[in-house]
Amino acid sequence: MTLTQIAFLLFAAIAAGGLTMGAIIAFGKSPPAFMGVGHGLGGLAACATLFVANLQGGDATPDMAWWALIVFTSGLIGGLLLFRVLFKGATPLFLVAGHGSIAALGLYLLYPLTGF
C-alpha cells in the first residue's frame, strides 16, 4: 500500500467522523469535544501523510496530488478558523456543509491517484 493510498484512507475515515459530527449538529445536539479535536488532529495527520507522499514522488508526483493537498489544507485551516475561532459556541450547519464540501472535493481529486 502506498502512502497516497494511506492518506486517502485517513481522509475517508476523518470524513466519516465529520459526517457523524454533522449529523449530531443537524439533530440539534452538540458533539463531544473530543470528536472535534480528533477530527482536526486526524485531518492534520492526513495532510502531513499526503505531503510526505507528494514529496517522495519527486518530479513524478501528479499535479492532481498537489491540488488535493492544497484543497485539504485549505479545509483544515478553514475548519480551524471557523469552528475554533469565529463560531466557537454555535456551529452553523451551512458552514459545516461548506467545510464538508471542500473535503469531498479533496477526496474527489485524490481518488484517481490511489488505484483503488
KAKA-V886396 format. One record per backbone hydrogen bond with DSSP energy under -1.0 kcal/mol. NH is the residue of the N-H (numbers start at 0). CO is the residue of the C=O. E is the energy in kcal/mol with one decimal. If there is no record, write none. Layout:
BEGIN
nh=(NH	NH)
co=(CO	CO)
e=(E	E)
END
This chain:
BEGIN
nh=(5	6	7	8	9	10	11	12	13	14	15	16	17	18	19	20	21	22	23	24	25	26	27	28	34	35	36	37	38	39	40	41	42	43	44	45	46	47	48	49	50	51	52	53	54	55	56	57	59	60	65	66	67	68	69	70	71	72	73	74	75	76	77	78	79	80	81	82	83	85	86	95	96	97	98	99	100	101	102	103	104	105	106	107	108	109	110	112	113)
co=(1	2	3	4	5	6	7	8	9	10	11	12	13	14	15	16	17	18	19	20	21	22	24	23	31	31	32	33	34	35	36	37	38	39	40	41	42	43	44	45	46	47	48	49	50	51	52	54	56	57	61	62	63	64	65	66	67	68	69	70	71	72	73	74	75	76	77	78	79	80	81	91	92	93	94	95	96	97	98	99	100	101	102	103	104	105	106	109	110)
e=(-2.1	-2.8	-2.3	-2.4	-2.5	-2.7	-2.5	-2.3	-2.5	-2.4	-1.9	-1.9	-2.2	-2.6	-2.0	-2.3	-2.6	-2.3	-2.2	-2.4	-2.4	-1.6	-1.7	-2.0	-1.1	-1.0	-2.0	-2.5	-2.4	-2.3	-2.8	-2.5	-2.1	-2.2	-2.4	-2.4	-2.4	-2.3	-2.2	-2.4	-2.3	-2.4	-2.4	-2.5	-2.3	-2.3	-1.1	-1.0	-1.6	-1.3	-1.1	-2.4	-2.4	-1.9	-2.3	-2.6	-2.8	-2.6	-2.3	-2.1	-2.3	-2.7	-2.7	-2.6	-2.2	-2.6	-3.0	-2.5	-1.5	-2.8	-2.8	-1.6	-2.4	-1.9	-2.5	-2.4	-2.0	-1.8	-1.7	-2.4	-2.0	-2.0	-2.4	-2.3	-2.2	-2.0	-2.3	-1.3	-1.8)
END
